[in-house]
Amino acid sequence: MKITSIEAVIFDLDGVITESTPLHSEAWKTMFDDFLREWSERNQTPFREFTHQEDYLAYVDGKPRYKGVESFL
């Protein structure tokens, strides 16, 4: 069978075809928790972990990487 034309192309799989939000949230949690833990120790303040509901969805989800970091910090 020889294909002579393209009928469809999907470029945006992330969050459109695949459910990637939980994986992204976990990755951001790992990165931010490391930062927050170190920052808390340096500044002698209580550590507060990065959460999906309060932090990822509010500050990071749907934004370009640097904007998400800026928004959270």
SVG drawing of the C-alpha trace seen along z (x, -y; Angstrom):
<svg xmlns="http://www.w3.org/2000/svg" viewBox="-7 -36 29 38">
<polyline fill="none" stroke="black" stroke-width="0.4" points="0.0,0.0 1.4,-3.3 0.4,-6.5 -0.1,-9.4 -1.5,-12.0 -1.5,-13.0 -5.0,-13.1 -4.1,-14.3 -1.2,-15.4 -1.3,-15.9 1.4,-18.1 0.2,-18.9 -0.1,-15.6 0.9,-17.0 -2.4,-17.4 -4.5,-17.1 -4.2,-13.4 -2.3,-12.3 -3.1,-13.1 0.3,-14.6 -0.8,-16.9 0.0,-14.5 3.5,-13.7 4.2,-17.4 3.0,-18.2 5.3,-15.6 8.3,-16.9 7.7,-20.4 7.1,-19.2 10.5,-17.5 12.3,-20.6 10.4,-23.1 10.6,-21.0 14.4,-20.7 14.6,-24.5 12.1,-25.2 13.8,-22.9 17.2,-24.5 15.7,-28.0 13.9,-27.2 17.1,-25.9 19.1,-28.9 16.4,-31.3 15.5,-29.3 11.8,-29.2 9.5,-26.2 9.5,-24.1 6.2,-24.1 6.0,-21.5 4.9,-22.3 1.4,-20.9 -0.6,-20.0 -3.8,-21.8 -2.5,-24.9 0.7,-25.5 0.9,-23.7 -2.7,-24.5 -2.6,-28.0 0.9,-29.1 2.4,-26.7 -0.2,-24.8 -0.6,-26.1 2.2,-28.6 5.6,-28.5 8.3,-27.1 9.9,-30.4 6.6,-32.1 5.4,-29.2 8.6,-29.5 8.3,-33.3 4.6,-33.0 5.2,-30.5 8.2,-32.3"/>
</svg>
